[in-house]
C-alpha cells in the first residue's frame, strides 16, 4: 500500500496496555482506523510485555503496509519525572522499569508513553466529545476513578506526572457518616475512588441493603421502582457532583467527558449538572457533561493521537 509519490502511508500506531488485554490500532493521518488487534496481556512478566508490544506494532505495520510508524502507548500508571521509571501502575510489574526507553530501544524509534486516562482525554479532545474545546477533563469511572486533562490538544501530565488523579483526592464536603471513609488501596481513607467507582458504588449498596449487586443490576432495579436501589444511585450522583464541582472550582474545563463502565448510565447526564451546580463556586453553571464518543476504543485511539498527524509522515522521526 503506497501513498502519493511512492511514500509509505502516514500511520500512527496506538497501544493500550491493560491488565488483561493489550490492544493496538493503526490510524491514518486524518484519524481513520486502518487496522486493530487485541491480544492477552502477559501478566507479571515485564520482558514479555515489551515483546508483546513489539510484535503488535509489527502486525499493525504489516497490515497497513507501513514502516517506521509513530508509536504512542497508554499505560495504567505514569513515567516519574524524578526517576524516569514507571510509578503508580496497577500493572505492578511495570513499576520501577524504564518502560519508554526499553520500548524505544526494542522498536528502534522514539515512543511516547502516557497515562491511559490522558489517552482517553486526548482521543476525545481530538475528534470526540471534547472536539473543539480548549480544556477537556475526561474522567474514567470504572473499576477505578481517574481522569486526564487536555489543554489545546496536548495532555497535561503535570510536574509530578499526576495531573488528573482526582480519584485520590478526598471526597469533598463529607457528611459525618462518610468520614473517615473506606480504605483505599493507596493507603489512605476516604479517596473519591472509594465512593464513585463501580465497585465502590456496589459496595455502598451492599452496606445499605445487604445485597451484593453490580451497578448495572442496581440501576435496573431502580428502573423497576426499587427505593433502596434508587437511594444508592442518588448517593452516587451526589458524590460525583461534589467531586466534579471541586474540579470545576480549580480547573473550570470547557467540557467534562465521562468514560468507563459507569458512563453508560444514561441518567447521569441529566442528574449530574444540578448535582454539580449545588456545590460549584459560581452563580450559574453551563459546563456540558458528555459521554465519551469513542467508548472503549478511546484510550487506544488517544495513544495514537499522542503524535500529531504531520509527525507521522514517512521518514520523519526526528521529534521525540
C-alpha positions as CSV (number, residue, x, y, z in Angstrom):
1,X,0.0,0.0,0.0
2,X,1.7,3.1,-1.2
3,X,0.9,6.8,-0.7
4,X,1.4,9.7,-3.0
5,X,4.7,9.8,-4.7
6,X,5.6,6.3,-3.6
7,X,5.8,7.2,0.1
8,X,4.5,4.7,2.6
9,X,1.2,5.9,4.2
10,X,1.5,8.2,7.3
11,X,0.4,5.8,10.0
12,X,0.2,6.4,13.8
13,X,0.1,3.4,16.0
14,X,-1.6,3.4,19.4
15,X,-1.2,0.8,22.1
16,X,-3.5,0.4,25.1
17,X,-1.7,-1.7,27.7
18,X,-4.2,-3.1,30.1
19,X,-4.0,-5.6,32.9
20,X,-5.8,-8.4,31.0
21,X,-5.6,-7.3,27.3
22,X,-3.3,-5.2,25.1
23,X,-4.9,-3.5,22.1
24,X,-3.3,-1.9,19.2
25,X,-4.7,0.4,16.5
26,X,-3.3,2.0,13.3
27,X,-4.7,5.4,12.4
28,X,-4.2,7.3,9.2
29,X,-3.3,11.0,9.2
30,X,-6.9,12.1,9.2
31,X,-7.8,9.7,12.1
32,X,-9.3,6.9,10.1
33,X,-8.8,3.4,11.5
34,X,-6.8,1.1,9.2
35,X,-6.2,-1.9,11.5
36,X,-6.8,-3.1,15.0
37,X,-5.6,-6.1,17.0
38,X,-6.2,-7.3,20.6
39,X,-4.1,-9.8,22.5
40,X,-3.9,-11.1,26.1
41,X,-1.5,-9.1,28.3
42,X,1.3,-11.2,29.8
43,X,0.6,-10.6,33.4
44,X,3.6,-10.4,35.8
45,X,6.2,-10.6,33.1
46,X,7.9,-7.3,32.1
47,X,10.1,-8.7,29.3
48,X,7.1,-10.5,27.8
49,X,5.2,-7.2,27.9
50,X,7.8,-5.5,25.9
51,X,7.9,-8.3,23.4
52,X,4.1,-8.3,23.1
53,X,4.1,-4.6,22.2
54,X,6.9,-5.1,19.6
55,X,5.0,-7.9,18.0
56,X,1.8,-5.9,18.0
57,X,3.5,-3.0,16.3
58,X,4.9,-5.3,13.6
59,X,1.5,-6.8,12.9
60,X,-0.1,-3.4,12.6
61,X,2.7,-2.2,10.2
62,X,2.4,-5.3,8.1
63,X,-1.4,-4.9,7.9
64,X,-1.2,-1.3,6.8
65,X,1.9,-1.6,4.5
66,X,3.7,1.0,6.6
67,X,7.2,1.1,8.1
68,X,8.6,3.2,11.0
69,X,5.1,4.3,12.1
70,X,4.9,6.6,15.2
71,X,4.0,4.7,18.4
72,X,2.1,6.0,21.4
73,X,1.3,3.9,24.4
74,X,-1.2,4.3,27.2
75,X,-0.4,2.6,30.5
76,X,-2.2,2.3,33.8
77,X,0.5,4.4,35.5
78,X,2.9,7.2,34.7
79,X,6.6,7.8,34.0
80,X,8.1,9.5,37.1
81,X,9.8,12.8,36.2
82,X,12.1,12.3,39.2
83,X,13.4,8.9,38.2
84,X,12.3,8.2,34.6
85,X,10.8,5.0,35.8
86,X,7.2,3.8,35.9
87,X,5.2,4.6,39.0
88,X,1.6,4.3,40.2
89,X,0.9,1.4,37.9
90,X,-1.9,-1.1,38.6
91,X,0.1,-3.5,36.4
92,X,2.7,-3.7,39.1
93,X,5.4,-5.5,37.1
94,X,5.9,-2.2,35.2
95,X,6.8,-0.3,38.4
96,X,10.4,0.8,38.6
97,X,11.1,0.0,34.9
98,X,12.4,2.3,32.2
99,X,9.5,1.3,30.1
100,X,9.6,4.1,27.5
101,X,13.4,3.7,27.0
102,X,13.2,-0.1,26.8
103,X,10.5,0.1,24.2
104,X,12.3,2.8,22.1
105,X,15.3,0.5,22.0
106,X,13.3,-2.6,21.1
107,X,11.4,-0.7,18.4
108,X,14.4,1.3,17.2
109,X,12.4,4.6,17.2
110,X,11.1,7.2,19.7
111,X,7.9,6.3,21.6
112,X,5.5,8.4,23.6
113,X,4.1,6.9,26.8
114,X,1.2,8.5,28.7
115,X,-1.3,7.5,31.4
116,X,-4.3,5.7,30.0
117,X,-6.7,8.3,31.3
118,X,-4.7,11.0,29.5
119,X,-5.0,9.0,26.3
120,X,-8.8,8.9,26.7
121,X,-8.8,12.7,27.1
122,X,-6.5,13.1,24.0
123,X,-8.8,11.0,21.9
124,X,-12.0,12.8,22.9
125,X,-10.3,16.2,22.5
126,X,-9.1,15.3,19.1
127,X,-12.3,14.1,17.4
128,X,-14.7,13.0,20.1
129,X,-16.9,14.5,22.8
130,X,-14.4,17.3,23.5
131,X,-13.6,18.2,19.9
132,X,-13.2,22.0,19.5
133,X,-12.8,22.6,23.3
134,X,-9.6,24.2,24.7
135,X,-9.7,22.4,28.1
136,X,-11.1,18.9,28.4
137,X,-11.4,16.9,31.6
138,X,-12.1,13.3,30.8
139,X,-13.0,11.1,33.8
140,X,-12.8,7.3,33.8
141,X,-15.5,5.9,36.1
142,X,-15.0,2.1,36.0
143,X,-13.2,-0.3,38.3
144,X,-11.2,2.8,39.5
145,X,-11.6,6.5,39.2
146,X,-9.1,8.5,37.2
147,X,-9.0,11.3,34.7
148,X,-7.0,13.0,32.1
149,X,-6.7,16.7,31.2
150,X,-6.0,18.0,27.7
151,X,-5.2,21.7,27.0
152,X,-5.2,22.8,23.4
153,X,-4.9,19.2,22.2
154,X,-2.0,18.2,24.5
155,X,-2.2,16.1,27.6
156,X,-1.4,17.9,30.9
157,X,0.6,15.4,32.8
158,X,1.8,17.9,35.4
159,X,5.2,18.5,37.1
160,X,4.9,15.2,39.1
161,X,3.0,13.3,36.4
162,X,-0.1,13.1,38.5
163,X,-2.3,15.5,36.6
164,X,-5.9,14.4,36.6
165,X,-5.6,12.0,39.5
166,X,-8.8,13.3,41.2
167,X,-9.7,9.7,42.4
168,X,-7.0,10.1,45.1
169,X,-8.3,13.4,46.4
170,X,-10.7,13.1,49.3
171,X,-14.5,13.2,48.8
172,X,-15.4,17.0,49.2
173,X,-17.8,18.2,51.8
174,X,-18.2,14.8,53.5
175,X,-21.0,14.1,55.9
176,X,-20.5,12.5,59.3
177,X,-21.3,9.0,58.0
178,X,-18.8,9.4,55.1
179,X,-15.9,10.0,57.5
180,X,-13.2,8.7,57.5
181,X,-14.4,6.7,54.5
182,X,-13.4,3.3,53.1
183,X,-9.8,2.4,53.0
184,X,-8.2,2.9,49.5
185,X,-5.5,0.7,48.0
186,X,-3.2,3.8,48.1
187,X,-3.1,3.5,51.9
188,X,-5.4,6.5,52.7
189,X,-9.1,6.6,53.6
190,X,-11.9,8.5,52.0
191,X,-10.5,8.8,48.5
192,X,-13.0,9.6,45.8
193,X,-12.3,6.3,44.2
194,X,-13.7,4.6,47.3
195,X,-17.0,6.3,46.7
196,X,-17.6,6.8,43.0
197,X,-16.0,3.9,41.1
198,X,-18.2,1.0,40.0
199,X,-17.1,-1.4,42.8
200,X,-17.4,1.4,45.4
201,X,-21.0,2.1,44.4
202,X,-21.8,-1.6,44.6
203,X,-20.1,-1.9,48.0
204,X,-22.1,1.2,49.2
205,X,-25.3,-0.6,48.1
206,X,-24.3,-3.8,49.9
207,X,-23.6,-1.9,53.1
208,X,-27.0,-0.3,53.0
209,X,-29.1,-3.3,51.9
210,X,-27.0,-6.5,52.3
211,X,-27.5,-7.2,48.6
212,X,-24.3,-7.9,46.6
213,X,-25.2,-6.4,43.1
214,X,-23.3,-4.8,40.2
215,X,-24.0,-1.2,39.5
216,X,-25.8,-2.3,36.3
217,X,-28.1,-4.5,38.3
218,X,-28.7,-1.7,40.9
219,X,-29.7,0.6,38.0
220,X,-32.0,-2.0,36.6
221,X,-33.7,-2.4,40.0
222,X,-34.0,1.4,40.3
223,X,-35.8,1.5,36.9
224,X,-38.3,-1.0,38.3
225,X,-39.0,1.2,41.2
226,X,-36.8,-0.2,43.9
227,X,-36.4,2.5,46.5
228,X,-33.2,1.2,48.0
229,X,-31.6,1.0,44.6
230,X,-32.7,4.5,43.7
231,X,-31.2,5.7,47.0
232,X,-27.9,4.2,46.1
233,X,-27.8,5.9,42.8
234,X,-28.9,9.2,44.4
235,X,-25.9,8.9,46.7
236,X,-23.6,8.1,43.8
237,X,-24.8,11.2,41.9
238,X,-24.5,13.4,44.9
239,X,-20.9,12.3,45.5
240,X,-20.0,12.6,41.8
241,X,-21.5,16.1,41.9
242,X,-19.3,17.1,44.8
243,X,-16.2,15.6,43.2
244,X,-16.7,17.3,39.9
245,X,-17.6,20.6,41.5
246,X,-14.2,20.5,43.0
247,X,-12.7,20.1,39.6
248,X,-14.7,23.0,38.2
249,X,-13.6,25.2,41.1
250,X,-10.0,24.6,40.3
251,X,-9.8,23.9,36.5
252,X,-13.1,25.1,35.1
253,X,-12.8,23.0,32.0
254,X,-14.8,23.6,28.8
255,X,-16.3,20.1,28.9
256,X,-16.3,17.1,31.2
257,X,-16.3,13.8,29.3
258,X,-17.2,10.5,31.1
259,X,-15.7,7.2,30.2
260,X,-15.6,3.8,31.8
261,X,-18.4,1.5,32.7
262,X,-20.5,4.0,34.7
263,X,-20.5,6.3,31.7
264,X,-23.2,4.0,30.2
265,X,-25.7,5.0,32.9
266,X,-28.0,7.4,30.9
267,X,-29.4,9.1,33.9
268,X,-26.0,10.6,34.8
269,X,-26.2,13.1,32.0
270,X,-29.4,14.7,33.3
271,X,-28.8,14.2,37.0
272,X,-25.2,15.4,37.3
273,X,-25.5,19.0,36.1
274,X,-27.8,20.1,39.0
275,X,-25.8,18.0,41.4
276,X,-22.6,19.8,40.4
277,X,-24.2,23.2,40.4
278,X,-25.2,22.8,44.1
279,X,-21.5,22.8,45.0
280,X,-19.7,24.7,42.3
281,X,-18.5,28.2,43.3
282,X,-20.4,30.1,40.6
283,X,-23.7,31.8,40.1
284,X,-24.6,29.7,37.1
285,X,-23.1,26.5,35.6
286,X,-23.2,25.5,31.9
287,X,-20.4,23.0,31.8
288,X,-21.5,20.2,29.4
289,X,-21.3,16.6,30.7
290,X,-20.8,14.2,27.8
291,X,-20.3,10.5,27.3
292,X,-17.0,9.5,25.6
293,X,-17.8,9.4,21.8
294,X,-15.4,6.6,21.1
295,X,-16.4,4.4,24.1
296,X,-14.0,1.6,24.9
297,X,-11.8,2.5,21.9
298,X,-11.0,6.0,23.1
299,X,-7.9,5.0,25.1
300,X,-6.1,3.2,22.3
301,X,-7.1,5.9,19.8
302,X,-5.7,8.5,22.2
303,X,-2.4,6.7,22.4
304,X,-2.1,7.0,18.6
305,X,-3.0,10.7,18.8
306,X,0.0,11.4,21.1
307,X,1.7,12.1,17.8
308,X,0.3,14.8,15.6
309,X,-0.7,13.8,12.0
310,X,2.2,15.7,10.5
311,X,4.7,13.9,12.7
312,X,3.6,10.6,11.1
313,X,4.8,11.5,7.7
314,X,7.0,8.6,6.4
315,X,10.7,9.1,7.2
316,X,10.1,12.0,9.7
317,X,11.1,10.6,13.1
318,X,13.1,13.5,14.4
319,X,10.6,14.5,17.0
320,X,10.6,12.6,20.3
